[in-house]
Amino acid sequence: MTIVWTNGCFDIVHRGHIELFKYAKSLGDKLVVGIDSDKKVKLDKGQDRPINCVEDRKFILESIRHVDKVLIFESTKELENLIKSTKPDIMVIGSDWKNKPVIGQKYTKKLLFFDRIGNYSTTEILKQKEI
C-alpha cells in the first residue's frame, strides 16, 4: 500500500485544495492529510484566523472522496511526529516550499511539490471579501 501525505491549514477549502488532494491521491492508495490546530493557525496567520474551527475543517476534509484520513497537529514537532508515525511513501507539499526546509521530509521516500492552480488562495479569497 502506498501512503501519500500532505498538510496545511485548509481554512476555506477551494478548488486549489481539491486539485491538490486529487493529485496526491492519484499517487497512492491512501491519502493522509495533516491540518493545523486553531491555535497554530492563529499563531501563523493572525488572530482573525481560522475562519472555520478545526472540527469543521476536519469534517469537511473527511467528506472529500480523495481524503482517507485527517490528523490534527498543534506544533511543528507534533507535525513531524505524525509524519514519522504515518511513514508516508510520498509527501506532496505546495511549491511555495521549494528550496525551504520541509518538516518531516526525512521520513518519506519521495517529496513532490504541487504548483498552485490559478490564483486560488484562502488569503486572496479573504482579501476580496474585504472590498
N, C-alpha and C positions, 0 to 999 in steps of 0.2 A: 504494500500500500504506500502510495506517495502522498506525503503530507506537505501542504503549502501553508505558509504563514504570511499574514500582513497585519499591520496595526495602524491605529490613528485615533483621532477624536470622533469623527463621523457624527458631528453635531447635527447638521442639517443634511440628510442624505440626498444626494443629487446624482445626475446621470454619470458624472465622472467617477463617483464611488461605485456605482453599479458596473460600469465598464471595468474598473479595477477588479472587482470581485469576479466578474465573468472571466476575465483574462486569467486571474490567479487560479481559479477553479479548473480552467482548461488545462492547466499544467500538471494536475494530480488528481488523486481520488478524494481527498478531504481538504477542505479549506478551513483553517482556524484563524479567527480574527481577534486581535487584542484591541481593547478600547481603553482610553484614558478615563480614570475616575473623574467625578465632578471636581474634586479638589485639585487634581493635576491640571485639568482644563483651565480652571481659574488662575492657577499659577502661570501656566504657559500662554494663555490668550487674554487674560484680564478678567476683572470682576463681573463683567456683563455676560460672561460665557460660563458654562454652556447654555445654550437656548433650551435644549432638551436634557432632562436629567439622565443619569447613566442607566437607570432601569428602563426608561423609554427607548434610549438609543440601543440598548442590548435587545429589547423586544423587537424593534424594527429590523435590526440586522439578522436576528434569528428567523425572521419571516421571509428573508430573501433566499430564493432557492439555491443560489450559488454558495451560500454560507452554511457550514456544517456545525461550527461551534464558535461561541463568543466567550472570551475571557477578559476580565476587568483587571487593570493594574493601577496602582497608586503612585508608583515611582519608577525611575529608570532601572533601579536594582530589581524591583519586582517584575518589570518587563523582561529583563534579562533572565531572571529565574524561570519565568513562564516559557520563554523560548527554549531555554536549556531543557526543561522537563518535557516540552512538546516534541523536541527533536525533529524539526521540520527538514524535509529534504530540500525544499526550495523556499526562499524568502523573497517576497515581492514588495518593494518599497518605492515610494514616489521618486521620480527622477530629480527632484529638488535636493535629494540627499546624496547625489553623486559627488564624489570627492570629499565626503564628510564621513566621520566615524558612524557606523550603523550599529546600534545596540543589538547584541545577540548574533551578529554576523558569524562569529566563530563557532556557533552551534548549528550551523546549517551547511549543507553540502554546496549549495548554489545560491548566489544573491543576484536577483534581477531587478532592474529599475523600470518603473512604469511611467511613461510620459503622460503628462496632463492632457486630458481630452478637452479641446476647445478652451473656453475661459471659465469652465466650471470650477467654482471655489466657494466654500461657505463664507469666507471673509468677504468676497466680492458680492455675494448674494445679500449679505447684511448691509454692505455699503449702499447698494442700490435701493434698499428699503428705507434708508435714511433720507433719501432725496425728497 
